[in-house]
Amino acid sequence: MTESGAVISKAVIPAAGLGTRFLPATKATPKEMLPVVDKPAIQYVVEEAVAAGLSDVLMVTGRNKRPLEDHFDRNYELESALETKGDEARLQRVQESSDLATMHYVRQGDPRGLGHAVLCAAPHVGDQPFAVLLGDDLIDPRDPLLARMVQTRAERGGSVIALMEVAPEQIHLYGCAAVKPVEGGDGDLVRVTDLVEKPDPAEAPSNYAIIGRYVLDPAVFGILRETEPGRGGEIQLTDALQKLAADEKVGGPVFGVIFRGRRYDTGDRGDYLRAIVRLACEREDLGPEFRDWLRSYVDEEM
């Protein structure tokens, strides 16, 4: 286990999924590149990592994910065309994605679960704490969840996971945490004592669901190498975290930051559409006109 004060500079973003819930749109386009208003979903995630001070980003990809690399690379032909037109506003927006962070890529190969995707990052991360951000969860930039998690790791060591209270009938969709209070936790910090992947609601230890943000001690890599495939025949990150929580000497403790802010689930079609509407309504350049249209549309439908 590394010392609590170790600086975190690396973020890992697993992006090898097939996006089957969005077929046929994702037949040739990675789900991470689906637009949320006018930026691909994955850009919001990278921007969140950068805002939390993580300047080194590794994407764990798979086949047909080349558009991800292209998006965060320079497009000199497009930039030249915009510059020639004098379109400085669009030129700046195009260049933003390539200037965000130092980007790296590794292929997962066999789709063997989130735990395996994280393990693919071991050579790049080395013996340093790091963050994992799942692309399906967009966290509103006004709610700096990841920054709070990085702060917790710096102060207390171990690993930190993001938790959100959900309705009991929904807990089977998530990893679930058993927790206890932490002294001086400011009301949003708990100690994780156990973890269960997608439990039956009747057997769930709490209503606290794990959402897609983690700050991990590098000890997790050693545990993942020894973790057998679990639910769904995949190597589950939740199983490795459960071992960290059970034995502090291995690489624990594991803390949970309870998130009560704005989260947009872009992995579900309905929530994806709701995320677009919410974010568009709040944009200064789009919001006023879009909200007026939305009100009139709702009134007509009612």
Phi, psi and omega in degrees: 000134179278163181293154185297328185277002182301134182287135178259122180233351186248136176240141178244128180238103176294127184215041183256000184294158184273343179066040186295336181290346182248015175295144009270003183300329184262014177298319181237356181240126178302142182300331180293342181265000176297136186284141169246100193066262182229020173229145175294150183306321185296331180293323176301321182292316178296319178298323178296316179299315181296320180297334178271005177093013182260107188261354182244114187240126175250123174260130176264109189246184176215198179297152177064022180253013181302326178304332176298313180295319181296323183296322183267008176259168176285144174240087188295324180296314179295317180298320180295319180296317180293321179295320179297323179284348184076020182272076185293326182296310180291325178300316179297320181291325177293320183284338181304315185294326181278347181256001187297308189204171171278114188259140176226159183219142173217143179270138179284330184078246179290131178283085187252025173104169182297320179300320179292322178299318178295321180297329177299339182274353187304313180299327181281320184285318183071214185262052181228149173295154184206165179253151173237128179236124177272134187290342181284341180258115173257124179257129181301132182299343176283352180240088189286069182299310185297321178299321178296321180292318178298319178298318179298317177299318182296326183274328191237348182076193179069208178242157182226132177239154178269133181236147175220134179286130180235167177296144182308323183286353179257352189294337180292350179273353189230168160287146187234142184245136165269133189226164170218158184296156175239130179296132180072026184273004177058022175083346181245003184244132178227162173263129180272125181254339180199157180220141179225132180274118175048064183283159168297135182308326181289341183248003182292135181285346179193183173256015180271112181265144175280125174253174198282048174223130181221143166239116194243142169285143182297348175301341180297332182296316179298322179290319180298325179297335182255000183277124178283153176305138182245230183303131180077009181072017182247158175279113188266128174298326179302322179295320178293319179294327177298321178292322176297318181292329184281335185223096183300332182293335182287319183175007181280190000284178174242125178251159175235133171260120181278119184264126180238019184263205185265121181230138180240120181268103181270005177274350179248135186300316180295314180293328176300314179294321179294323178298317179298315181297313182298313182291323178294320180298330184268356179283134179295324183279337183246329192304306185304309181292321182292320179296320177298315179298317183297319178299315181294324179293318179295318179298319179295320182287331181286000000 
